[in-house]
């Protein structure tokens, strides 16, 4: 079946993702004001940024956020979706899924800094991160796609249920309501809420604690239990052979602070 290509636009050459590395932290910022909605072009740039951070040995943590102070992201660009045929929409969603899986599967810790409204596909992006921290009183969060006659099609049906459980996820999706960051914290959708003032500075300080010579861990929850346990054993064996593991065990026995070197 033929696919109607997305109409050419200035987005094809516009920078929609800002990228920088600061002290071991790769900051990936979605930048399409006012709501940082994503298109195929933005997702391609996001995909590139994820790979860039993954392949950079000086990057240990990836920090994903939105430009400005009103939106992390409001999700997919509705004008774009309304202008293309169902085949394009399908491949658009497929690529979005692939991009978020790449984000989720990267061995490096991924933190989503929710600086504003995080709704629809914006929340789906955030849920692919390992840790979500919101800016106090900065906006709402939720999956309101049902109000558009569609479902959360970028992993929302799966990741939300894994965070809050099947029943609560169904309730949140079929009502299409948005809720406060405080409610999201109670539900377990986000990990913490930081004060509005100095939000990004505090997020960066938080992220740096997981860069060498400090520590971090990944879970492997997205794969079946037996496979996950095998991954855990293999990673543990690699760590047992590392200089840092020897240092950590020696420091404990000698009752002194460990000096890790990421080796």
NUPA-856116 format. One record per residue (C-alpha): residue number from 0; x, y negated, z negated. Coordinates in steps of 0.5 Angstrom, whole numbers. Layout:
BEGIN
i:NUM, xx:X, yy:Y, zz:Z
...
//
This chain:
BEGIN
i:0, xx:0, yy:0, zz:0
i:1, xx:3, yy:-7, zz:2
i:2, xx:4, yy:-12, zz:-3
i:3, xx:3, yy:-19, zz:-3
i:4, xx:9, yy:-23, zz:-5
i:5, xx:9, yy:-28, zz:-10
i:6, xx:8, yy:-35, zz:-7
i:7, xx:15, yy:-38, zz:-6
i:8, xx:16, yy:-44, zz:-12
i:9, xx:21, yy:-48, zz:-15
i:10, xx:22, yy:-42, zz:-20
i:11, xx:26, yy:-38, zz:-15
i:12, xx:32, yy:-43, zz:-17
i:13, xx:30, yy:-46, zz:-23
i:14, xx:34, yy:-44, zz:-30
i:15, xx:28, yy:-41, zz:-34
i:16, xx:33, yy:-38, zz:-39
i:17, xx:38, yy:-41, zz:-43
i:18, xx:44, yy:-37, zz:-45
i:19, xx:50, yy:-39, zz:-50
i:20, xx:54, yy:-35, zz:-55
i:21, xx:56, yy:-38, zz:-62
i:22, xx:60, yy:-34, zz:-67
i:23, xx:58, yy:-27, zz:-64
i:24, xx:51, yy:-29, zz:-63
i:25, xx:48, yy:-29, zz:-56
i:26, xx:42, yy:-34, zz:-56
i:27, xx:37, yy:-33, zz:-51
i:28, xx:32, yy:-38, zz:-50
i:29, xx:26, yy:-38, zz:-46
i:30, xx:25, yy:-45, zz:-42
i:31, xx:19, yy:-46, zz:-38
i:32, xx:15, yy:-52, zz:-42
i:33, xx:10, yy:-53, zz:-45
i:34, xx:8, yy:-46, zz:-47
i:35, xx:15, yy:-42, zz:-44
i:36, xx:10, yy:-37, zz:-40
i:37, xx:14, yy:-32, zz:-36
i:38, xx:14, yy:-30, zz:-29
i:39, xx:17, yy:-25, zz:-25
i:40, xx:23, yy:-30, zz:-24
i:41, xx:23, yy:-31, zz:-31
i:42, xx:24, yy:-24, zz:-33
i:43, xx:29, yy:-23, zz:-28
i:44, xx:33, yy:-28, zz:-31
i:45, xx:32, yy:-25, zz:-38
i:46, xx:34, yy:-18, zz:-36
i:47, xx:40, yy:-21, zz:-33
i:48, xx:41, yy:-25, zz:-40
i:49, xx:40, yy:-18, zz:-44
i:50, xx:45, yy:-15, zz:-39
i:51, xx:50, yy:-20, zz:-40
i:52, xx:50, yy:-20, zz:-48
i:53, xx:50, yy:-12, zz:-48
i:54, xx:56, yy:-12, zz:-44
i:55, xx:60, yy:-18, zz:-48
i:56, xx:64, yy:-15, zz:-53
i:57, xx:64, yy:-21, zz:-57
i:58, xx:57, yy:-21, zz:-58
i:59, xx:54, yy:-17, zz:-64
i:60, xx:47, yy:-20, zz:-64
i:61, xx:42, yy:-22, zz:-59
i:62, xx:38, yy:-28, zz:-62
i:63, xx:31, yy:-29, zz:-57
i:64, xx:27, yy:-35, zz:-58
i:65, xx:23, yy:-40, zz:-54
i:66, xx:25, yy:-48, zz:-52
i:67, xx:22, yy:-53, zz:-56
i:68, xx:18, yy:-53, zz:-62
i:69, xx:11, yy:-51, zz:-60
i:70, xx:11, yy:-44, zz:-57
i:71, xx:16, yy:-38, zz:-57
i:72, xx:12, yy:-36, zz:-51
i:73, xx:4, yy:-36, zz:-49
i:74, xx:6, yy:-29, zz:-45
i:75, xx:5, yy:-28, zz:-38
i:76, xx:3, yy:-34, zz:-33
i:77, xx:-4, yy:-34, zz:-32
i:78, xx:-4, yy:-38, zz:-26
i:79, xx:1, yy:-34, zz:-23
i:80, xx:-3, yy:-27, zz:-24
i:81, xx:-9, yy:-30, zz:-21
i:82, xx:-5, yy:-32, zz:-15
i:83, xx:-3, yy:-25, zz:-13
i:84, xx:-6, yy:-18, zz:-11
i:85, xx:-7, yy:-12, zz:-16
i:86, xx:-1, yy:-9, zz:-13
i:87, xx:4, yy:-14, zz:-15
i:88, xx:1, yy:-15, zz:-22
i:89, xx:3, yy:-7, zz:-23
i:90, xx:10, yy:-8, zz:-21
i:91, xx:10, yy:-14, zz:-25
i:92, xx:8, yy:-11, zz:-31
i:93, xx:13, yy:-5, zz:-29
i:94, xx:19, yy:-9, zz:-29
i:95, xx:17, yy:-13, zz:-35
i:96, xx:16, yy:-6, zz:-39
i:97, xx:23, yy:-4, zz:-36
i:98, xx:26, yy:-11, zz:-38
i:99, xx:23, yy:-10, zz:-45
i:100, xx:26, yy:-3, zz:-46
i:101, xx:33, yy:-5, zz:-44
i:102, xx:32, yy:-10, zz:-50
i:103, xx:29, yy:-5, zz:-55
i:104, xx:35, yy:0, zz:-53
i:105, xx:41, yy:-4, zz:-53
i:106, xx:46, yy:-2, zz:-58
i:107, xx:46, yy:-9, zz:-61
i:108, xx:42, yy:-12, zz:-66
i:109, xx:36, yy:-16, zz:-63
i:110, xx:33, yy:-22, zz:-67
i:111, xx:26, yy:-25, zz:-65
i:112, xx:26, yy:-33, zz:-68
i:113, xx:19, yy:-34, zz:-67
i:114, xx:19, yy:-42, zz:-67
i:115, xx:12, yy:-43, zz:-65
i:116, xx:6, yy:-40, zz:-62
i:117, xx:7, yy:-32, zz:-61
i:118, xx:1, yy:-30, zz:-57
i:119, xx:0, yy:-25, zz:-51
i:120, xx:6, yy:-23, zz:-48
i:121, xx:10, yy:-27, zz:-52
i:122, xx:8, yy:-22, zz:-58
i:123, xx:10, yy:-16, zz:-54
i:124, xx:17, yy:-19, zz:-52
i:125, xx:18, yy:-21, zz:-60
i:126, xx:16, yy:-14, zz:-62
i:127, xx:21, yy:-11, zz:-57
i:128, xx:26, yy:-14, zz:-62
i:129, xx:29, yy:-11, zz:-68
i:130, xx:27, yy:-16, zz:-73
i:131, xx:22, yy:-22, zz:-72
i:132, xx:23, yy:-28, zz:-76
i:133, xx:18, yy:-34, zz:-76
i:134, xx:18, yy:-41, zz:-77
i:135, xx:13, yy:-43, zz:-83
i:136, xx:7, yy:-47, zz:-80
i:137, xx:9, yy:-47, zz:-73
i:138, xx:3, yy:-43, zz:-70
i:139, xx:-1, yy:-37, zz:-69
i:140, xx:1, yy:-30, zz:-67
i:141, xx:-4, yy:-24, zz:-64
i:142, xx:-6, yy:-21, zz:-57
i:143, xx:-12, yy:-24, zz:-55
i:144, xx:-12, yy:-21, zz:-48
i:145, xx:-19, yy:-18, zz:-49
i:146, xx:-21, yy:-25, zz:-48
i:147, xx:-19, yy:-25, zz:-41
i:148, xx:-22, yy:-18, zz:-39
i:149, xx:-15, yy:-14, zz:-39
i:150, xx:-11, yy:-11, zz:-44
i:151, xx:-4, yy:-12, zz:-47
i:152, xx:0, yy:-9, zz:-41
i:153, xx:7, yy:-10, zz:-43
i:154, xx:8, yy:-5, zz:-49
i:155, xx:3, yy:-9, zz:-54
i:156, xx:-2, yy:-3, zz:-54
i:157, xx:4, yy:2, zz:-56
i:158, xx:9, yy:-3, zz:-60
i:159, xx:3, yy:-6, zz:-65
i:160, xx:1, yy:1, zz:-67
i:161, xx:8, yy:3, zz:-69
i:162, xx:8, yy:-3, zz:-73
i:163, xx:1, yy:-3, zz:-76
i:164, xx:-2, yy:3, zz:-75
i:165, xx:-7, yy:6, zz:-70
i:166, xx:-13, yy:3, zz:-73
i:167, xx:-11, yy:-4, zz:-75
i:168, xx:-8, yy:-4, zz:-68
i:169, xx:-14, yy:-3, zz:-65
i:170, xx:-18, yy:-8, zz:-69
i:171, xx:-13, yy:-13, zz:-68
i:172, xx:-13, yy:-12, zz:-60
i:173, xx:-21, yy:-11, zz:-59
i:174, xx:-23, yy:-17, zz:-63
i:175, xx:-17, yy:-21, zz:-59
i:176, xx:-16, yy:-26, zz:-65
i:177, xx:-10, yy:-30, zz:-67
i:178, xx:-8, yy:-30, zz:-74
i:179, xx:-3, yy:-34, zz:-78
i:180, xx:5, yy:-32, zz:-79
i:181, xx:3, yy:-31, zz:-87
i:182, xx:-2, yy:-26, zz:-84
i:183, xx:3, yy:-23, zz:-80
i:184, xx:8, yy:-22, zz:-85
i:185, xx:3, yy:-18, zz:-89
i:186, xx:1, yy:-14, zz:-84
i:187, xx:8, yy:-12, zz:-82
i:188, xx:9, yy:-15, zz:-75
i:189, xx:14, yy:-20, zz:-78
i:190, xx:20, yy:-19, zz:-83
i:191, xx:20, yy:-26, zz:-86
i:192, xx:18, yy:-33, zz:-85
i:193, xx:23, yy:-39, zz:-86
i:194, xx:22, yy:-46, zz:-87
i:195, xx:21, yy:-51, zz:-81
i:196, xx:26, yy:-56, zz:-83
i:197, xx:33, yy:-53, zz:-81
i:198, xx:30, yy:-47, zz:-78
i:199, xx:35, yy:-45, zz:-72
i:200, xx:41, yy:-47, zz:-76
i:201, xx:38, yy:-42, zz:-82
i:202, xx:37, yy:-37, zz:-77
i:203, xx:44, yy:-37, zz:-74
i:204, xx:46, yy:-36, zz:-81
i:205, xx:42, yy:-30, zz:-82
i:206, xx:44, yy:-27, zz:-75
i:207, xx:52, yy:-28, zz:-77
i:208, xx:51, yy:-24, zz:-83
i:209, xx:51, yy:-18, zz:-78
i:210, xx:57, yy:-20, zz:-74
i:211, xx:64, yy:-17, zz:-76
i:212, xx:66, yy:-16, zz:-81
i:213, xx:59, yy:-15, zz:-84
i:214, xx:55, yy:-10, zz:-82
i:215, xx:48, yy:-8, zz:-78
i:216, xx:44, yy:-1, zz:-76
i:217, xx:40, yy:1, zz:-71
i:218, xx:34, yy:6, zz:-72
i:219, xx:32, yy:10, zz:-66
i:220, xx:25, yy:10, zz:-68
i:221, xx:23, yy:10, zz:-61
i:222, xx:25, yy:17, zz:-59
i:223, xx:22, yy:24, zz:-62
i:224, xx:25, yy:26, zz:-69
i:225, xx:29, yy:32, zz:-67
i:226, xx:33, yy:27, zz:-62
i:227, xx:33, yy:21, zz:-66
i:228, xx:36, yy:26, zz:-72
i:229, xx:41, yy:28, zz:-66
i:230, xx:43, yy:21, zz:-65
i:231, xx:44, yy:19, zz:-72
i:232, xx:49, yy:25, zz:-73
i:233, xx:53, yy:23, zz:-67
i:234, xx:53, yy:16, zz:-69
i:235, xx:55, yy:18, zz:-76
i:236, xx:61, yy:22, zz:-74
i:237, xx:63, yy:17, zz:-69
i:238, xx:63, yy:12, zz:-76
i:239, xx:67, yy:17, zz:-80
i:240, xx:72, yy:17, zz:-75
i:241, xx:73, yy:9, zz:-75
i:242, xx:77, yy:5, zz:-79
i:243, xx:72, yy:1, zz:-82
i:244, xx:69, yy:8, zz:-85
i:245, xx:75, yy:9, zz:-88
i:246, xx:76, yy:2, zz:-91
i:247, xx:69, yy:2, zz:-94
i:248, xx:70, yy:9, zz:-97
i:249, xx:77, yy:7, zz:-100
i:250, xx:74, yy:0, zz:-102
i:251, xx:68, yy:3, zz:-106
i:252, xx:73, yy:8, zz:-110
i:253, xx:78, yy:2, zz:-111
i:254, xx:72, yy:-2, zz:-114
i:255, xx:74, yy:-8, zz:-109
i:256, xx:70, yy:-11, zz:-103
i:257, xx:71, yy:-8, zz:-96
i:258, xx:74, yy:-12, zz:-91
i:259, xx:71, yy:-9, zz:-84
i:260, xx:74, yy:-11, zz:-78
i:261, xx:69, yy:-7, zz:-73
i:262, xx:74, yy:-2, zz:-71
//
